[in-house]
C-alpha cells in the first residue's frame, strides 16, 4: 500500500471514529443504529476509492418483498447488492441475533450479495452463508484493518446479484419470500378467522 493510501485510510478511520461517537460526545440520546447510517456509507465509499474499486453509491432503504435493507449499493452505476446495518454490539453473525433482528434475517438470508455491519464489524454474506470473515472497523481506538475492509468490498463487487432475465428467474427469486409470507399470514390468522377475498387478506397488518 502506498503512502498516499495509508494517509487516506488513516484520515477515513479518524473521520469515521469521530462521526459514530458524535451524539455520545454531545450528550444527546440518539438511536444507536441510526447513528451509523452516514458514517458507514462514507467510510466504505472512501475505502473503495482508496483501493481503486470504483465508485460506490449507497441508496437508502431499498424496498424488497418482506424486508427493507438499509442500503442498496451501486458500483460504478450498476446495482451490486445490499448493506444491512445493526446497532453496535449486535455482531455480524445472524445465529446470535434474536427478536426482530432474527425475524428480519429470514428475508435477508435470501439475498445473494449482502454486507452486514454493526458499526464495529463488517461481513459479507451470500444467500445466507458467510463469504468473508468479520473485519474490524475503526469504531474505537482498538485494532481495525481497512485493508481487510477493502478486500471484503472487492469480494462484494465481484459478486453481483443474479440478474433477473425471465419470468422463470423472477419466480425462482421470489419463491422463498412468497413461501415465508404465506406462513406469516397463516400463523397470524385465528382458527375461526374468515377471509372473504385475497384483497381482504392483504390488509392484515402482519403482511406489511
C-alpha positions as CSV (number, residue, x, y, z in Angstrom):
1,X,0.0,0.0,0.0
2,X,1.4,3.4,-1.0
3,X,2.0,6.2,1.5
4,X,-0.9,8.1,-0.1
5,X,-3.3,5.1,0.5
6,X,-2.0,4.9,4.1
7,X,-2.8,8.5,4.7
8,X,-6.2,8.2,3.0
9,X,-7.2,5.2,5.1
10,X,-5.9,6.9,8.3
11,X,-8.0,10.0,7.6
12,X,-11.0,7.9,6.8
13,X,-10.6,6.0,10.0
14,X,-10.3,9.1,12.2
15,X,-13.3,10.7,10.5
16,X,-15.4,7.6,11.0
17,X,-14.5,7.2,14.6
18,X,-15.4,10.8,15.3
19,X,-18.7,10.6,13.4
20,X,-20.1,7.4,15.1
21,X,-19.5,8.9,18.6
22,X,-20.6,12.4,17.8
23,X,-24.0,12.0,19.6
24,X,-22.5,10.4,22.7
25,X,-19.9,13.2,22.9
26,X,-22.6,15.8,22.8
27,X,-24.7,14.1,25.5
28,X,-27.6,13.6,23.1
29,X,-29.7,10.5,23.4
30,X,-29.9,9.1,19.9
31,X,-30.9,5.7,18.3
32,X,-27.6,3.8,18.0
33,X,-28.2,2.1,14.7
34,X,-29.3,5.4,13.1
35,X,-26.0,7.0,14.0
36,X,-24.2,4.6,11.7
37,X,-26.1,5.4,8.5
38,X,-23.9,8.3,7.3
39,X,-20.6,7.3,8.8
40,X,-20.6,3.7,7.5
41,X,-21.6,4.7,3.9
42,X,-18.9,7.4,3.9
43,X,-16.2,5.1,5.3
44,X,-16.9,2.3,2.8
45,X,-17.0,4.9,-0.1
46,X,-13.6,6.2,0.9
47,X,-12.1,2.8,1.4
48,X,-13.4,1.7,-2.0
49,X,-12.0,4.8,-3.7
50,X,-8.6,4.4,-1.9
51,X,-8.4,0.7,-3.0
52,X,-9.3,1.5,-6.6
53,X,-12.6,-0.4,-6.6
54,X,-14.5,2.3,-8.3
55,X,-17.4,4.5,-7.2
56,X,-19.7,3.0,-4.5
57,X,-23.0,4.8,-4.2
58,X,-25.4,4.0,-1.3
59,X,-29.2,4.2,-1.8
60,X,-31.2,4.5,1.4
61,X,-33.8,1.9,2.4
62,X,-34.2,-0.2,-0.8
63,X,-37.6,-1.9,-0.8
64,X,-37.8,-5.7,-1.2
65,X,-40.7,-8.1,-0.5
66,X,-40.9,-8.5,3.2
67,X,-37.8,-6.6,4.1
68,X,-36.1,-3.2,3.6
69,X,-32.3,-3.3,3.7
70,X,-30.8,-0.1,4.9
71,X,-28.9,0.4,1.6
72,X,-28.8,-0.8,-1.9
73,X,-25.3,-0.3,-3.4
74,X,-24.4,0.8,-6.8
75,X,-20.8,0.2,-8.1
76,X,-19.9,2.4,-11.0
77,X,-23.6,3.0,-11.6
78,X,-24.6,-0.7,-11.6
79,X,-26.5,-2.4,-8.9
80,X,-24.2,-4.7,-6.8
81,X,-26.1,-5.7,-3.7
82,X,-27.2,-4.6,-0.2
83,X,-26.0,-3.3,3.1
84,X,-27.8,-4.0,6.3
85,X,-26.9,-2.1,9.5
86,X,-27.4,-3.2,13.1
87,X,-26.8,-1.4,16.3
88,X,-23.2,-1.5,17.7
89,X,-22.6,-4.7,19.6
90,X,-25.2,-6.7,17.7
91,X,-22.4,-8.5,15.8
92,X,-22.5,-9.8,12.2
93,X,-23.4,-13.4,13.0
94,X,-27.1,-13.8,12.5
95,X,-27.1,-17.0,14.5
96,X,-26.5,-14.8,17.6
97,X,-29.4,-12.5,16.7
98,X,-32.8,-12.5,18.5
99,X,-36.2,-10.9,18.3
100,X,-36.8,-8.5,15.4
101,X,-33.3,-9.0,14.0
102,X,-33.8,-12.7,13.8
103,X,-37.1,-12.3,12.0
104,X,-35.5,-9.9,9.5
105,X,-32.8,-12.4,8.8
106,X,-35.3,-14.9,7.4
107,X,-35.7,-12.5,4.5
108,X,-32.1,-11.1,4.4
109,X,-30.8,-14.6,4.1
110,X,-32.3,-14.9,0.7
111,X,-30.2,-12.0,-0.7
112,X,-27.3,-13.3,-2.8
113,X,-24.8,-10.4,-2.1
114,X,-25.2,-8.6,1.2
115,X,-23.0,-6.8,3.6
116,X,-23.9,-6.9,7.3
117,X,-22.4,-4.2,9.6
118,X,-22.9,-3.3,13.2
119,X,-20.5,-0.3,13.1
120,X,-17.8,-2.3,14.7
121,X,-17.5,-5.2,12.2
122,X,-18.3,-5.8,8.5
123,X,-19.0,-9.2,6.9
124,X,-20.1,-10.4,3.5
125,X,-23.0,-12.9,3.1
126,X,-24.2,-14.7,0.0
127,X,-27.6,-16.4,0.1
128,X,-27.4,-16.6,3.9
129,X,-23.9,-18.0,4.1
130,X,-20.8,-16.1,5.2
131,X,-18.5,-15.3,2.3
132,X,-15.8,-13.5,4.4
133,X,-14.6,-13.3,7.9
134,X,-15.9,-10.3,10.0
135,X,-13.4,-7.5,9.7
136,X,-12.9,-4.7,12.3
137,X,-13.9,-1.1,11.5
138,X,-12.3,1.8,13.3
139,X,-15.2,2.2,15.7
140,X,-12.9,2.9,18.7
141,X,-9.2,3.1,19.4
142,X,-8.8,-0.6,19.2
143,X,-7.5,-2.6,16.3
144,X,-9.0,-2.1,12.9
145,X,-7.9,-3.1,9.4
146,X,-9.1,-1.0,6.5
147,X,-7.0,-3.1,4.1
148,X,-9.1,-6.1,5.1
149,X,-12.3,-4.0,4.7
150,X,-11.1,-3.2,1.1
151,X,-10.7,-7.0,0.4
152,X,-14.3,-7.6,1.6
153,X,-15.5,-4.8,-0.7
154,X,-13.6,-6.3,-3.6
155,X,-15.3,-9.7,-3.0
156,X,-18.6,-7.9,-2.7
157,X,-18.0,-6.1,-6.0
158,X,-17.2,-9.4,-7.8
159,X,-20.4,-11.0,-6.7
160,X,-23.1,-9.1,-8.5
161,X,-26.6,-10.4,-7.7
162,X,-28.1,-12.9,-10.0
163,X,-29.8,-10.9,-12.8
164,X,-33.5,-11.4,-13.5
165,X,-33.8,-12.1,-17.2
166,X,-37.0,-14.0,-17.5
167,X,-40.3,-14.8,-15.7
168,X,-38.7,-18.1,-14.6
169,X,-35.8,-16.2,-12.9
170,X,-38.2,-13.9,-11.2
171,X,-40.4,-16.8,-9.9
172,X,-37.3,-18.5,-8.5
173,X,-36.1,-15.4,-6.8
174,X,-39.4,-14.6,-5.2
175,X,-40.4,-18.2,-4.3
176,X,-38.7,-18.2,-0.8
177,X,-40.1,-14.8,0.1
178,X,-43.6,-15.8,-1.0
179,X,-43.4,-19.0,1.0
180,X,-42.3,-17.1,4.1
181,X,-45.0,-14.5,3.6
182,X,-47.7,-17.3,3.3
183,X,-46.5,-18.9,6.5
184,X,-46.6,-15.5,8.3
185,X,-50.2,-15.0,7.1
186,X,-51.4,-18.3,8.2
187,X,-49.6,-18.1,11.5
188,X,-51.3,-14.8,12.2
189,X,-54.9,-15.9,11.3
190,X,-57.0,-17.0,14.2
191,X,-58.6,-20.5,13.8
192,X,-62.0,-19.1,13.1
193,X,-61.0,-16.1,11.0
194,X,-62.9,-15.9,7.8
195,X,-61.3,-14.1,4.8
196,X,-63.7,-13.1,2.0
197,X,-61.1,-12.3,-0.6
198,X,-57.4,-12.1,-1.4
199,X,-57.7,-8.3,-1.2
200,X,-59.0,-8.5,2.4
201,X,-56.3,-10.9,3.3
202,X,-53.6,-8.5,2.2
203,X,-55.0,-5.8,4.5
204,X,-53.9,-7.7,7.6
205,X,-51.2,-5.8,9.5
206,X,-48.7,-8.6,9.6
207,X,-48.4,-8.7,5.8
208,X,-46.8,-5.3,5.7
